[in-house]
Amino acid sequence: MEYSQGERVRFLGKPEWGSGFVQKGNFNGKVTVSFQGAGTKTLDLKYAKLMKVIERRKVPRITLL
């Protein structure tokens, strides 16, 4: 899977790290991510299973009168 700078991800092997933002994507099969609970880590994608986090925006509800 491809990861680009700025994408939000989670490391499935360490859920306590929380989500993080990709700083450097797919360079020699590695990705550098800044995690909320663990700081910046460089992960080898052969071993680290990452999941992309999709953020949903809240849309204000419209009440029809």
MMTF fields as JSON, N, C-alpha, C and O atoms, coordinates in Angstrom:
{
  "mmtfVersion": "1.0.0",
  "mmtfProducer": "UNKNOWN",
  "numBonds": 259,
  "numAtoms": 260,
  "numGroups": 65,
  "numChains": 1,
  "numModels": 1,
  "chainsPerModel": [1],
  "groupsPerChain": [65],
  "chainIdList": ["A"],
  "bondAtomList": [4, 2, 8, 6, 12, 10, 16, 14, 20, 18, 24, 22, 28, 26, 32, 30, 36, 34, 40, 38, 44, 42, 48, 46, 52, 50, 56, 54, 60, 58, 64, 62, 68, 66, 72, 70, 76, 74, 80, 78, 84, 82, 88, 86, 92, 90, 96, 94, 100, 98, 104, 102, 108, 106, 112, 110, 116, 114, 120, 118, 124, 122, 128, 126, 132, 130, 136, 134, 140, 138, 144, 142, 148, 146, 152, 150, 156, 154, 160, 158, 164, 162, 168, 166, 172, 170, 176, 174, 180, 178, 184, 182, 188, 186, 192, 190, 196, 194, 200, 198, 204, 202, 208, 206, 212, 210, 216, 214, 220, 218, 224, 222, 228, 226, 232, 230, 236, 234, 240, 238, 244, 242, 248, 246, 252, 250, 256, 254],
  "bondOrderList": [1, 1, 1, 1, 1, 1, 1, 1, 1, 1, 1, 1, 1, 1, 1, 1, 1, 1, 1, 1, 1, 1, 1, 1, 1, 1, 1, 1, 1, 1, 1, 1, 1, 1, 1, 1, 1, 1, 1, 1, 1, 1, 1, 1, 1, 1, 1, 1, 1, 1, 1, 1, 1, 1, 1, 1, 1, 1, 1, 1, 1, 1, 1, 1],
  "groupList": [{"groupName": "MET", "atomNameList": ["N", "CA", "C", "O"], "elementList": ["N", "C", "C", "O"], "formalChargeList": [0, 0, 0, 0], "bondAtomList": [1, 0, 2, 1, 3, 2], "bondOrderList": [1, 1, 2], "singleLetterCode": "M", "chemCompType": "L-PEPTIDE LINKING"}, {"groupName": "GLU", "atomNameList": ["N", "CA", "C", "O"], "elementList": ["N", "C", "C", "O"], "formalChargeList": [0, 0, 0, 0], "bondAtomList": [1, 0, 2, 1, 3, 2], "bondOrderList": [1, 1, 2], "singleLetterCode": "E", "chemCompType": "L-PEPTIDE LINKING"}, {"groupName": "TYR", "atomNameList": ["N", "CA", "C", "O"], "elementList": ["N", "C", "C", "O"], "formalChargeList": [0, 0, 0, 0], "bondAtomList": [1, 0, 2, 1, 3, 2], "bondOrderList": [1, 1, 2], "singleLetterCode": "Y", "chemCompType": "L-PEPTIDE LINKING"}, {"groupName": "SER", "atomNameList": ["N", "CA", "C", "O"], "elementList": ["N", "C", "C", "O"], "formalChargeList": [0, 0, 0, 0], "bondAtomList": [1, 0, 2, 1, 3, 2], "bondOrderList": [1, 1, 2], "singleLetterCode": "S", "chemCompType": "L-PEPTIDE LINKING"}, {"groupName": "GLN", "atomNameList": ["N", "CA", "C", "O"], "elementList": ["N", "C", "C", "O"], "formalChargeList": [0, 0, 0, 0], "bondAtomList": [1, 0, 2, 1, 3, 2], "bondOrderList": [1, 1, 2], "singleLetterCode": "Q", "chemCompType": "L-PEPTIDE LINKING"}, {"groupName": "GLY", "atomNameList": ["N", "CA", "C", "O"], "elementList": ["N", "C", "C", "O"], "formalChargeList": [0, 0, 0, 0], "bondAtomList": [1, 0, 2, 1, 3, 2], "bondOrderList": [1, 1, 2], "singleLetterCode": "G", "chemCompType": "PEPTIDE LINKING"}, {"groupName": "ARG", "atomNameList": ["N", "CA", "C", "O"], "elementList": ["N", "C", "C", "O"], "formalChargeList": [0, 0, 0, 0], "bondAtomList": [1, 0, 2, 1, 3, 2], "bondOrderList": [1, 1, 2], "singleLetterCode": "R", "chemCompType": "L-PEPTIDE LINKING"}, {"groupName": "VAL", "atomNameList": ["N", "CA", "C", "O"], "elementList": ["N", "C", "C", "O"], "formalChargeList": [0, 0, 0, 0], "bondAtomList": [1, 0, 2, 1, 3, 2], "bondOrderList": [1, 1, 2], "singleLetterCode": "V", "chemCompType": "L-PEPTIDE LINKING"}, {"groupName": "PHE", "atomNameList": ["N", "CA", "C", "O"], "elementList": ["N", "C", "C", "O"], "formalChargeList": [0, 0, 0, 0], "bondAtomList": [1, 0, 2, 1, 3, 2], "bondOrderList": [1, 1, 2], "singleLetterCode": "F", "chemCompType": "L-PEPTIDE LINKING"}, {"groupName": "LEU", "atomNameList": ["N", "CA", "C", "O"], "elementList": ["N", "C", "C", "O"], "formalChargeList": [0, 0, 0, 0], "bondAtomList": [1, 0, 2, 1, 3, 2], "bondOrderList": [1, 1, 2], "singleLetterCode": "L", "chemCompType": "L-PEPTIDE LINKING"}, {"groupName": "LYS", "atomNameList": ["N", "CA", "C", "O"], "elementList": ["N", "C", "C", "O"], "formalChargeList": [0, 0, 0, 0], "bondAtomList": [1, 0, 2, 1, 3, 2], "bondOrderList": [1, 1, 2], "singleLetterCode": "K", "chemCompType": "L-PEPTIDE LINKING"}, {"groupName": "PRO", "atomNameList": ["N", "CA", "C", "O"], "elementList": ["N", "C", "C", "O"], "formalChargeList": [0, 0, 0, 0], "bondAtomList": [1, 0, 2, 1, 3, 2], "bondOrderList": [1, 1, 2], "singleLetterCode": "P", "chemCompType": "L-PEPTIDE LINKING"}, {"groupName": "TRP", "atomNameList": ["N", "CA", "C", "O"], "elementList": ["N", "C", "C", "O"], "formalChargeList": [0, 0, 0, 0], "bondAtomList": [1, 0, 2, 1, 3, 2], "bondOrderList": [1, 1, 2], "singleLetterCode": "W", "chemCompType": "L-PEPTIDE LINKING"}, {"groupName": "ASN", "atomNameList": ["N", "CA", "C", "O"], "elementList": ["N", "C", "C", "O"], "formalChargeList": [0, 0, 0, 0], "bondAtomList": [1, 0, 2, 1, 3, 2], "bondOrderList": [1, 1, 2], "singleLetterCode": "N", "chemCompType": "L-PEPTIDE LINKING"}, {"groupName": "THR", "atomNameList": ["N", "CA", "C", "O"], "elementList": ["N", "C", "C", "O"], "formalChargeList": [0, 0, 0, 0], "bondAtomList": [1, 0, 2, 1, 3, 2], "bondOrderList": [1, 1, 2], "singleLetterCode": "T", "chemCompType": "L-PEPTIDE LINKING"}, {"groupName": "ALA", "atomNameList": ["N", "CA", "C", "O"], "elementList": ["N", "C", "C", "O"], "formalChargeList": [0, 0, 0, 0], "bondAtomList": [1, 0, 2, 1, 3, 2], "bondOrderList": [1, 1, 2], "singleLetterCode": "A", "chemCompType": "L-PEPTIDE LINKING"}, {"groupName": "ASP", "atomNameList": ["N", "CA", "C", "O"], "elementList": ["N", "C", "C", "O"], "formalChargeList": [0, 0, 0, 0], "bondAtomList": [1, 0, 2, 1, 3, 2], "bondOrderList": [1, 1, 2], "singleLetterCode": "D", "chemCompType": "L-PEPTIDE LINKING"}, {"groupName": "ILE", "atomNameList": ["N", "CA", "C", "O"], "elementList": ["N", "C", "C", "O"], "formalChargeList": [0, 0, 0, 0], "bondAtomList": [1, 0, 2, 1, 3, 2], "bondOrderList": [1, 1, 2], "singleLetterCode": "I", "chemCompType": "L-PEPTIDE LINKING"}],
  "groupTypeList": [0, 1, 2, 3, 4, 5, 1, 6, 7, 6, 8, 9, 5, 10, 11, 1, 12, 5, 3, 5, 8, 7, 4, 10, 5, 13, 8, 13, 5, 10, 7, 14, 7, 3, 8, 4, 5, 15, 5, 14, 10, 14, 9, 16, 9, 10, 2, 15, 10, 9, 0, 10, 7, 17, 1, 6, 6, 10, 7, 11, 6, 17, 14, 9, 9],
  "groupIdList": [1, 2, 3, 4, 5, 6, 7, 8, 9, 10, 11, 12, 13, 14, 15, 16, 17, 18, 19, 20, 21, 22, 23, 24, 25, 26, 27, 28, 29, 30, 31, 32, 33, 34, 35, 36, 37, 38, 39, 40, 41, 42, 43, 44, 45, 46, 47, 48, 49, 50, 51, 52, 53, 54, 55, 56, 57, 58, 59, 60, 61, 62, 63, 64, 65],
  "secStructList": [7, 7, 7, 7, 6, 6, 7, 3, 3, 3, 3, 6, 6, 7, 4, 4, 4, 7, 3, 3, 3, 3, 3, 3, 3, 3, 3, 6, 6, 3, 3, 3, 3, 3, 3, 6, 6, 6, 3, 3, 3, 3, 3, 3, 6, 6, 6, 7, 7, 3, 3, 3, 7, 7, 7, 7, 7, 7, 7, 7, 7, 7, 7, 7, 7],
  "xCoordList": [0.844, 0.0, 0.889, 1.967, 0.422, 1.153, 0.698, -0.486, 1.653, 1.354, 1.997, 3.153, 1.253, 1.738, 1.87, 1.182, 2.761, 2.966, 1.647, 0.9, 1.372, 0.163, -1.002, -1.974, -0.923, -2.016, -2.036, -0.988, -3.22, -3.38, -3.48, -4.223, -2.711, -2.672, -2.676, -2.454, -2.935, -2.796, -1.914, -1.99, -1.074, -0.238, -0.992, -1.16, -1.449, -2.29, -1.571, -2.224, -0.252, 0.512, 0.66, 1.011, 0.398, 0.542, -0.62, -0.418, -1.829, -2.982, -2.833, -3.443, -2.031, -1.842, -1.083, -1.084, -0.445, 0.248, -0.731, -0.355, -1.968, -2.955, -2.708, -1.949, -3.348, -3.166, -1.957, -1.495, -1.459, -0.309, -0.379, -1.212, 0.503, 0.563, 1.852, 2.927, 1.737, 2.897, 3.763, 3.286, 5.047, 6.004, 6.757, 6.973, 7.154, 7.847, 7.232, 7.161, 6.79, 6.118, 7.021, 7.915, 6.774, 7.367, 8.742, 8.876, 9.741, 11.116, 11.824, 12.036, 12.194, 12.815, 11.957, 12.481, 10.639, 9.734, 9.52, 9.0, 9.919, 9.753, 8.94, 8.895, 8.304, 7.498, 7.778, 7.914, 7.864, 8.092, 6.783, 6.176, 6.36, 5.069, 5.252, 5.988, 4.585, 4.553, 3.257, 2.17, 3.387, 2.227, 1.944, 2.862, 0.658, 0.245, 0.875, 1.353, 0.878, 1.318, 2.704, 3.1, 3.472, 4.774, 5.852, 6.988, 5.509, 6.49, 6.691, 5.823, 7.844, 8.131, 8.821, 9.801, 8.288, 8.816, 8.998, 8.189, 10.072, 10.256, 9.94, 10.56, 8.97, 8.461, 8.746, 8.595, 9.161, 9.377, 8.044, 7.457, 7.567, 6.242, 6.156, 5.062, 7.297, 7.262, 6.683, 6.069, 6.878, 6.474, 5.359, 4.545, 5.316, 4.336, 3.068, 3.11, 1.955, 0.662, -0.009, -0.392, -0.143, -0.768, -2.161, -2.442, -3.021, -4.38, -4.589, -4.327, -5.064, -5.355, -6.591, -7.561, -6.55, -7.675, -8.399, -7.811, -9.673, -10.482, -11.271, -12.052, -11.06, -11.759, -13.055, -13.079, -14.107, -15.399, -15.713, -15.576, -16.125, -16.497, -17.945, -18.796, -18.207, -19.593, -20.269, -19.775, -21.389, -22.17, -23.35, -24.086, -23.543, -24.668, -25.998, -26.201, -26.879, -28.214, -29.057, -28.978, -29.851, -30.752, -32.162, -32.64, -32.806, -34.185, -35.125, -35.046, -36.007, -36.993, -38.195, -38.695, -38.649, -39.804, -41.058, -42.126],
  "yCoordList": [-1.177, 0.0, 1.24, 1.251, 2.261, 3.522, 4.479, 4.557, 5.193, 6.199, 7.506, 7.531, 8.58, 9.897, 10.811, 10.641, 11.776, 12.744, 13.417, 13.851, 13.498, 14.151, 13.216, 13.605, 11.969, 11.027, 10.614, 10.519, 10.371, 9.932, 8.408, 7.82, 7.767, 6.305, 5.84, 6.621, 4.545, 3.861, 2.644, 1.999, 2.331, 1.135, 0.058, 0.151, -0.97, -1.998, -2.774, -3.299, -2.856, -3.574, -2.818, -3.41, -1.523, -0.681, 0.304, 1.503, -0.175, 0.736, 1.834, 2.896, 1.59, 2.594, 3.829, 4.865, 3.734, 4.876, 5.91, 7.063, 5.515, 6.424, 6.621, 5.877, 7.617, 7.877, 8.774, 9.447, 8.765, 9.587, 10.102, 9.666, 11.034, 11.608, 11.169, 11.214, 10.744, 10.331, 11.559, 12.57, 11.457, 12.534, 12.296, 13.218, 11.034, 10.631, 9.32, 8.37, 9.259, 8.061, 7.165, 7.634, 5.866, 4.79, 5.075, 5.192, 5.183, 5.303, 4.007, 3.722, 3.219, 1.898, 0.998, 0.253, 1.058, 0.199, 0.635, -0.128, 1.855, 2.374, 3.655, 4.359, 3.939, 5.148, 5.758, 5.034, 7.082, 7.781, 8.444, 9.197, 8.138, 8.605, 9.268, 8.762, 10.398, 11.048, 10.647, 11.035, 9.848, 9.353, 10.233, 10.787, 10.359, 11.156, 10.631, 11.414, 9.308, 8.73, 8.126, 7.518, 8.275, 7.625, 8.432, 7.974, 9.612, 10.419, 9.938, 9.28, 10.275, 9.948, 8.596, 8.328, 7.75, 6.397, 6.144, 6.587, 5.423, 4.946, 3.462, 2.689, 3.067, 1.695, 1.013, 1.614, -0.248, -1.071, -1.693, -2.437, -1.394, -1.843, -3.349, -3.882, -4.043, -5.515, -6.091, -7.158, -5.387, -5.9, -5.084, -5.638, -3.802, -2.922, -2.839, -2.448, -3.208, -3.124, -1.813, -1.61, -0.935, 0.362, 0.385, -0.295, 1.173, 1.354, 2.855, 3.659, 3.215, 4.625, 5.026, 4.273, 6.217, 6.748, 7.748, 8.717, 7.496, 8.399, 9.285, 8.803, 10.573, 11.522, 11.944, 12.322, 11.873, 12.313, 13.676, 13.908, 14.553, 15.89, 15.879, 15.232, 16.599, 16.744, 17.788, 18.9, 17.395, 18.301, 18.78, 17.963, 20.086, 20.578, 20.114, 20.103, 19.737, 19.317, 20.542, 21.564, 20.41, 21.495, 21.078, 20.014, 21.918, 21.641, 22.412, 23.635, 21.671, 22.309, 22.728, 21.953, 23.921, 24.439, 24.358, 24.753],
  "zCoordList": [0.0, 0.0, 0.0, 0.594, -0.665, -0.747, 0.358, 0.683, 0.919, 1.935, 1.511, 1.088, 1.625, 1.218, 2.426, 3.433, 2.308, 3.38, 3.734, 2.857, 5.047, 5.535, 5.786, 6.433, 5.28, 5.525, 6.988, 7.628, 7.51, 8.896, 8.908, 8.123, 9.821, 9.903, 11.351, 12.275, 11.526, 12.82, 12.595, 11.55, 13.583, 13.543, 14.302, 15.518, 13.581, 14.19, 15.295, 16.197, 15.241, 16.259, 17.572, 18.592, 17.554, 18.754, 18.842, 18.652, 19.125, 19.168, 20.221, 20.096, 21.253, 22.305, 21.792, 22.456, 20.637, 20.052, 19.507, 19.294, 19.281, 18.694, 17.209, 16.587, 16.658, 15.232, 15.03, 15.952, 13.806, 13.488, 12.069, 11.274, 11.761, 10.419, 9.738, 10.336, 8.486, 7.703, 7.437, 6.92, 7.801, 7.557, 6.253, 5.465, 6.039, 4.807, 4.361, 5.14, 3.131, 2.637, 1.816, 1.112, 1.916, 1.126, 0.522, -0.696, 1.358, 0.889, 1.241, 2.42, 0.241, 0.447, 1.319, 2.148, 1.14, 1.902, 3.338, 4.152, 3.653, 5.016, 4.981, 3.972, 6.1, 6.229, 7.603, 8.589, 7.667, 8.931, 9.342, 8.58, 10.589, 11.088, 12.449, 13.296, 12.656, 13.975, 14.655, 14.228, 15.741, 16.482, 17.689, 18.293, 18.039, 19.196, 20.484, 21.305, 20.664, 21.925, 21.929, 22.923, 20.826, 20.786, 20.069, 19.943, 19.605, 18.889, 17.457, 16.884, 16.888, 15.492, 15.396, 16.092, 14.517, 14.316, 12.827, 12.012, 12.473, 11.109, 11.115, 11.845, 10.294, 10.293, 8.963, 7.899, 9.034, 7.842, 7.463, 8.248, 6.273, 5.862, 5.626, 5.442, 5.629, 5.556, 6.836, 6.823, 7.939, 9.25, 9.906, 10.644, 9.651, 10.298, 9.454, 8.288, 10.051, 9.372, 9.76, 10.913, 8.786, 9.018, 8.415, 7.427, 9.024, 8.531, 8.324, 9.218, 7.137, 6.88, 7.667, 7.744, 8.251, 9.02, 8.129, 7.648, 7.923, 7.115, 8.058, 8.879, 7.934, 8.801, 8.133, 6.962, 8.887, 8.376, 8.953, 10.154, 8.1, 8.551, 8.994, 8.383, 10.057, 10.501, 9.624, 9.439, 9.108, 8.273, 9.099, 9.654, 9.19, 9.993, 9.407, 8.193, 10.299, 9.863, 9.561, 10.243, 8.537, 8.153, 8.537, 8.144, 9.297, 9.705, 8.792, 8.673, 8.159, 7.29, 8.114, 8.93, 7.91, 8.646, 7.832, 8.302]
}
